[in-house]
C-alpha cells in the first residue's frame, strides 16, 4: 500500500474522531441539555479546559487536513509537485501528526483528571457547590451509591463520567493514529527518496 494512501485513510479517521471530541466537549458544558449551569459558572474546572475542543478537536484537525490533502496516487511528490522534493509531503505529515500527538495527549490528561477529580455539584450535606469526590482519587467511580450526593445538576456524575470517558477513549485513539502516522510519514519520506510513483 502506498504510504500516501495510508496517510489519507488515517486523516479521514482523525477527522471523524476530532469532530466527535468537539461534540462531546460541548455536551459537557450543558448537563442534561440545560444552559443555566454554564451561565451561572457552575461547571467543573476540567470541563472548562476545552480539552475536547482545542486538544482532541482543533489540534487533531490540523494533521487530519494535511493527511487528507495528500494525493491518492502521489506516493512521493509534494502535493502533486515532485519538484519540491520526493518524500517531503510524507515528512511534513509526520510533523503535522506530532501536533496531533500533543493535542490528543492534552485531551487524555484532562479527561483522566476530570474522571479522577469528579464533578462540581450542589450537595445536600454541604448545601453548597463543591467537588464532593476529590478525596476519593477516582474511587467514587465504583461507588454508585455515593453518586446521589450530587443534587444539582441532576445525574451530573453519570453525565461527566460518560463524556469524560468518551473523550478519554477518543483522545487515546487519536494518539495511536497520530503515532502510526509519524512512523508512516518517516518511512514514506525516506522511501520517497527512491520512489517513482509506484506503490511501496
C-alpha positions in Angstrom: 0.0 0.0 0.0 1.2 3.5 -0.9 2.3 5.5 2.2 0.3 8.4 0.9 -2.9 6.4 0.7 -2.4 5.0 4.2 -1.9 8.6 5.5 -5.1 9.8 3.8 -7.0 6.9 5.4 -5.7 7.9 8.8 -6.6 11.5 8.0 -10.3 10.7 7.5 -10.3 8.7 10.7 -8.7 11.6 12.6 -11.3 14.0 11.1 -14.2 11.9 12.5 -12.6 11.5 15.9 -11.8 15.2 16.1 -15.4 16.2 15.3 -16.7 13.7 17.9 -14.3 15.1 20.5 -15.6 18.6 19.8 -19.3 17.5 20.2 -18.5 15.6 23.4 -16.8 18.6 24.9 -19.6 20.9 24.0 -22.1 18.5 25.7 -20.0 18.7 28.9 -21.0 22.4 29.1 -24.7 21.6 29.1 -25.5 19.0 31.7 -28.9 17.4 30.8 -29.2 19.9 28.0 -29.5 22.9 30.4 -27.6 26.1 29.7 -28.1 27.7 33.2 -25.2 25.9 34.8 -22.7 27.3 32.3 -24.2 30.8 32.6 -24.0 30.6 36.4 -20.4 29.3 36.3 -21.3 26.0 38.0 -19.1 23.8 35.8 -16.1 21.9 36.9 -12.6 23.3 36.3 -11.7 20.4 34.0 -14.8 21.0 31.9 -13.6 24.5 31.1 -10.2 23.3 29.9 -11.5 22.9 26.3 -9.6 19.6 26.0 -12.0 18.1 23.5 -12.4 21.3 21.5 -8.8 22.5 21.4 -6.8 19.4 22.2 -8.7 16.5 20.7 -10.5 18.7 18.3 -8.7 21.6 16.6 -5.2 20.4 17.1 -6.1 17.0 15.6 -7.9 18.7 12.7 -4.5 20.1 11.6 -3.0 16.6 10.8 -6.3 15.4 9.5 -6.4 18.2 6.9 -2.7 17.7 6.0 -3.2 13.9 5.6 -6.5 14.3 3.6 -4.7 16.8 1.3 -2.1 14.2 0.3 -2.9 13.0 -3.3 -4.1 9.4 -3.6 -1.7 8.5 -6.4 1.2 10.6 -5.2 3.4 8.4 -3.1 6.5 10.6 -3.3 5.7 14.1 -4.6 4.8 17.1 -2.5 1.0 17.6 -3.0 1.4 16.7 -6.6 4.6 18.7 -7.2 7.6 16.5 -7.5 10.0 19.4 -7.9 9.8 20.3 -4.2 11.4 17.0 -3.3 10.3 13.5 -3.2 9.0 12.4 0.2 8.7 16.0 1.6 4.9 15.6 1.8 5.2 12.5 3.9 7.8 14.1 6.2 5.6 17.1 6.7 2.7 14.8 7.5 4.8 13.3 10.3 5.3 16.9 11.7 1.6 17.5 11.5 0.9 14.2 13.2 3.2 15.4 16.1 0.8 18.3 16.6 -2.0 15.8 16.8 0.0 13.8 19.4 0.2 17.0 21.6 -3.5 17.7 21.2 -4.7 14.2 21.8 -2.3 13.9 24.8 -3.8 17.0 26.3 -7.2 15.6 25.8 -6.2 12.3 27.5 -4.6 14.0 30.5 -7.5 16.4 31.2 -10.1 13.6 30.7 -8.3 11.4 33.2 -8.0 14.3 35.7 -11.7 15.1 35.2 -12.7 11.5 35.9 -10.4 11.3 38.9 -11.5 14.6 40.4 -15.2 14.1 40.0 -17.9 16.7 39.1 -18.6 20.1 40.6 -22.1 19.9 42.1 -24.5 21.1 44.7 -24.7 18.7 47.6 -27.4 18.2 50.3 -24.8 17.8 53.1 -22.7 20.9 52.4 -25.6 22.8 50.9 -23.1 24.4 48.6 -21.3 23.9 45.3 -18.3 21.7 45.9 -16.2 18.8 44.5 -17.5 16.0 46.7 -15.3 13.2 45.3 -11.9 14.8 45.2 -10.5 12.8 48.2 -11.6 9.5 46.6 -8.9 9.7 43.8 -11.4 8.2 41.4 -12.7 5.6 43.8 -16.1 7.2 43.5 -16.4 5.7 40.0 -17.2 2.3 41.6 -19.2 3.6 44.5 -22.5 4.2 42.7 -24.4 4.6 46.0 -22.5 7.9 46.7 -23.4 9.5 43.3 -26.7 10.7 44.8 -24.7 13.1 46.9 -24.9 15.5 43.9 -28.3 17.1 43.8 -27.7 19.6 41.1 -27.3 19.3 38.2 -29.3 16.1 38.1 -27.4 13.0 37.1 -24.2 15.1 36.8 -22.0 12.2 37.9 -23.3 10.0 35.1 -23.1 12.9 32.6 -19.5 13.7 33.5 -18.3 10.1 33.7 -19.8 9.2 30.4 -18.5 12.2 28.5 -15.0 12.3 30.1 -14.7 8.5 29.4 -15.7 9.1 25.7 -13.1 11.9 25.4 -10.5 9.7 27.1 -11.1 6.9 24.5 -11.3 9.4 21.6 -8.1 11.0 22.7 -6.4 7.6 23.0 -7.5 6.6 19.5 -6.3 9.9 18.1 -2.9 9.5 19.9 -2.5 6.0 18.4 -3.4 7.1 14.9 -1.1 10.1 15.1 1.8 7.9 16.4 1.2 5.5 13.5 1.3 8.4 11.1 4.6 9.6 12.4 6.1 6.2 11.7 4.3 6.1 8.3 5.4 9.6 7.4 9.0 9.0 8.3 9.1 5.7 6.4 7.2 7.2 3.5 9.6 10.2 3.4 12.7 8.0 3.4 11.2 5.6 0.9 10.1 8.5 -1.2 13.7 9.4 -2.0 13.9 6.4 -4.3 10.2 6.0 -5.2 8.9 6.6 -8.7 5.1 6.7 -8.5 4.9 3.0 -7.6 3.3 1.6 -4.6 5.8 0.9 -1.9 
